[in-house]
Amino acid sequence: MDRPRPPGRGTTAAPPNRYEPLHVELDATDPEVAASGPPTVFYRDASRTILAENASPDVGFRFSLNPYRGCEHGCIYCYARPTHEYLGFSAGLDFERRIVVKEDAPALLRATFLAPRWEPQVVALSGNTDCYQPIERRLGLTRRCLEVFLEFRNPVAVVTKSALVARDADVLGALAAHGAAHVLVSVTTLDPELARRMEPRAAQPARRLEALATLAAAGVPVGVLLGPVIPGLNDAEIPRILAAARAVGARSASWVLLRLPQPVDTLFERWLAEHYPERRARVLARIRDTRGGRLSDATFGRRQSGAGEYAAQIAALFAAAARRCGLDRPLPPLSAAAFRRPPGAGEQLRLL
């Protein structure tokens, strides 16, 4: 059932969970729901471990840390939406309004680093949902995790589309002094209206560029991530985005092609029909051109960059623009050489 769009939501759709036999629809006649849509609800996560291990050859890290599950940014294209179905929620509106909070994340991370079996190595902060989504401003879980990274000088790679990352420039700068931090800021468009529609509760593009500048001034190696590039919608902006990022201190650039796993494919098609009906057919056709006639291809080696003539054109455009802007090189490699355990760490571990 469709409802009037609440301010700042990526979708009002609540598709049935593919793994659940029951489906709940909110009562659209309820005054609270009708006035502003269902509110955001936060749940406590009782996990006893905090690092997720990655086996994909397409990403450059083994371990990642996500302080939150679900994301209030509401990006309509988000590949993490289907993971909410594993919690019994929907990948649609539930993903944006039912946020699971790992309130023990800093303590669990510290216990991990204290353990003798931990081999110092890069940990990706985010990787699934944004570690700087709106609730982070109040809870500060990501900042407290970064303070643990600094305590142990364990290297961390941050990916976000939030300007809130600039708040932590002091901690990230201190880590970067040991070669143990860098940040990728995701910028998908410079068009404020497209950003508002596509990523309704994420920072506007200008504020993301400001965050890049703040981090660069603090000595943090920063790069810009065009994630995702959406064929026929934002791919023409690639040269402008890279030039804008270079102007504020970005040192590197990378990109990821849109991939629409179920049920994100249906949500994205609905979004196109609502916001850009005149471009819907062209955008979907070009996505299929890059995905072997489908809207998604999870094959290792192709899932990040696609295949086919149109995907090759995007790659060539990006490569030329990155070379022109001096962003065609990776960020400096992160180092675990400065890793340390605080004095008395063995005794602390026994107490744990």
N, C-alpha and C positions, 0 to 999 in steps of 0.2 A: 504494500500500500504506500503511495506517495503522499508526502506531507509538505507543507511550506518549508523552505530551507531555513534552518536556524542560522543565525549570524555566525559566520566563520566555520561552517562544516564543509568538508569536501564532498560528502554524499548524505542523502537522507535514506538511502536504500539499506535495508537490513535483510540481505538474502539468507535463506535457510543455511544453517551449518551443514556441510556435506557429511559430517560424522555424527550428527545428533538426530534422533528420531522425532524430537519435539522442536517446535518453532514458536517463539513468542513475538507477538506484535503489540507495540505500545498503543494505548488508546488515544487516538488523535483528538478526541473530544475533551480529554483531560485539560483543564485550564493551564497547568504548568507546561505540558507538552505543546499545546497549541500556541502559547505565547512565545516561547523561545526555543522550543525543542527540548529533548531530554537533556538533563545536566550531565556533566562529566562526573563519573564515579571512580574512586580510587580503591584498590584492593591491596592487601598485604600479601607479599610473596614469602613463602616459608622455606625457600630453597636453602640447602645447607652447603652448596658449592656455588661459586660465582663465575668461573671461567668456562666458556663453551669452546670446545675443540673443533676446528675446521679441517675437513679433509679435501676441500675443493682445490684443484690446481689453478683455478682462475683468480684466486685472491692471494695476496702476498703475506698472509699471517696464519699462524697455527691456532692462536688463542684470541678470543674476543670477550669483551665485557659489556653487558647491556644492563644498566641500572633499572630500566623500565621495559615493560612489555605492553604493546599497543603504543599509539603515538597521537597526541592531540593536534599535531600539525595538520593532519587530515589530508596529506598529499594523495590525490586521487590515483596516482600510478604506483603507489608504494608496493614493492615486491614482498614486503613483510606482512601485508594484510592477511594472507592465508594462514600464517602461524597463529593467529588469534583463534582459529577454529579448533586448534588443539586444546584450547582452554574451555571449550564449550560455547564460545561467543561467535558472532558473525564477523566476516571480513569487511563488512560495510561500516555502518555507523558505530557498531560496538567497538571496532578497532580504534575509533577516534575518541570514544567517550567512556570506555571501560579500561582504565589504565592500571596495570599491575605494577606495584612499587616494591623493589627489592631493598627494603630499608636497612638490611644487614650487610649490604654490599661492601662498604668500607672495611668493616670488621672481618668479613670473609676473605676479602682481598689480602688484608694484612696477614691473616693466618696462612694463606696460600704462600705468600712470599717468605714467611718465617720457616715453612716446612723445608727440611734439608733436601727433599726430593725435587724442589722447584729449581729448574735450570733457568737462569736469567735469560729472557728473550722478549721480543716485542709483543705487546698486547694491544690489540685494536680496541679502542673505546668507541662504542657503537658497533656498526656492522650489521645490525638488524633494525632496531628503532633508534631514534635520535636521543642521544644522552643529554641534550640541552633543550628538550621540549619544555613547554611552559611551566609545568609543575616543578622543574628543577630550580626555578627562581626562588621558590619557597622552601623546598626541601634540601637543596644543596648536596645531594648524593654524589653527583659527578665531581664537584669540587673536592669533597672529602676523599673520594677515590684518588683523585689527582694528588692530593696531599700524601696519600700512602705511596703512590708511585715515586714521589719526590723523596719521601723518607728512605726508601730502599734504592732510589735512583734506577728503577727498572724502566726500560724504554717503553713509550706509549705513542701510538698513532691515533689521533682524534679525527673523526669525520663528522661533520655537522652542517646543517643549513640554518643554524640559529646564530644571531648576533650575540647571544648571551655568552658565547665562548670567550668574548673579549673580557668579561669579568674576571676570568682566570688567567689573564696574561702574565700575572706575577708568578704563579706556580709553573705555568708552562715555560716561561722564560728561564726560570731556575733549572728546570729539567733540560731545556735546550742547551744550557751552558755546559752540560755533561754529554751533549750529543744524544740525549735521551727523549726528545719530543719533537714531533712535527704535527701540523694540522692541515687537513684538507677541508676547505669550505665549499659546499655544493651551491653552485649558481646555475640555475636552469634557464633563466631569462632575465633580461633587463627591463622588460615590460611590466610595470607595476600592476596593471589590470590582469594580465595573464597570470602573474604570480598569485594575485589575490584569489582568482578562481581555481587555480590548479593546486596551490599550497596555502590554503586559507589562513592557517594559524602559525605559519612559519614567518620568519623575518622577511621584510621587503628586500628586494635586490640591493638597494642603496645601503641598507644597514648591514648586509652581509659583506659588502665591499669595505665599509667602515671597520668592521671587525677584522677583516684581513689586514687592513692598514695598522690597526692597534697591535695585533700580534706581531707583525713584521717589525714594528718599532720596538717591541720588547725583545727582539732577537730570536723569535721563534721562526724556524723555516716553515713557510706556508705555501700551499698550492691551491689551485682552483680545480674543482671537479665538476664537469658538466654531466650530471647524473640525475635523470636520464636525458639523453638526446632523443627527442621524439620526432621521427621523420614526418615532414610536412607541417610541423607545428613550431618547433624552436630551433631546428638545425641551421636555418639561415642566420641565426644570431651568433653562431660560433665565433667568427672573427671579432665581433664587437665585445662579446663576453671576455675573451682572452685579452684583448687590448685593455679593457677596463680593469681586469684583475692585475695585469702587469703594472698598470699605472699606480696601484696602491701597494705594491711590494710582493706580489706573488712571484715565486721562483720556478714553479712547475705547473703543468696542466695535464689533466687526464680526462677521459670520457667513458661513459657506459651507455650502451644502447638500450632503449626501452624494451622490456620484456613483460608480457602480460599473462602470467599463469592464471588458472582458474582460482577463484571467481573474479579476479581483478579485471579480466578481459571484459566481462559483462558490465562491471561498474564503470570502466573507462569508456565503453561504448555509450552508456547512458549519459555520462558526463559530456562527451562530445556532442551528443544529440541535443542536450540542454543548452550548452554554452557556445558551441561552434557548429551548428547544424549544416552550414554551407561548406564546411571543411571536413565534415565527418567522413565522407566516402573517400576523399583523397588521402587523409591521414591513415585510415585503416588499410587502404590499398598499399600505401608505402611501407607501413609496418610489415604487412605480409610479404612485400618484396624483399625485406631484409631477414625474414624468418621462414623461408622455404614454403611460402603460401599459408603459413599459420600466424597466429598472434604471439606465439611463444615458442622458444626452442631452448631447452635446458641442457643441450649437449655441451660438455666441457670443451673449451676452445672456441665455441661460437656464442655462448650465452651472453658474453659481455659486449661483443662487437658485431654480431650478426654475420650474414653471408649474402652474397649476390652483388649485383651491379650498384644498387642504390647504397648499400652498406659501404661498398668500396668508395663511392663518391664522398660519403660523410667522412670516412677515414682520411681521404686525401685532403679534404677541406680543413679538417682539424689539424693534420700534420703541417700543412702550409701555413696556417694561421699561428700555430704554436712556434714554428721556426721563425716566422716574421717577428713575433713578440719576444723571442728568446726564452720561451717556456718549454722547449722541446728536450728537456733533460729532467731526470728524476730529482727529487729532493735528496739532500745528503743522507746516506744510510744511517739508520739508528744504531746506537752502540749500547751494549750491556756491560762495557768494560768498567764503568763506575759503580756497578751494583754493589751494595753492601747490606749486611744485616746489622741492626743496631746492637750495641753491647748488651750482653745478657739475653740475646734472642733465644738461646737454647733453653734457658730457665723459663722464659715466657711460653715457649712451645710446650714444655712439660705441664705448665699450669693450664694450658688450653686442653 
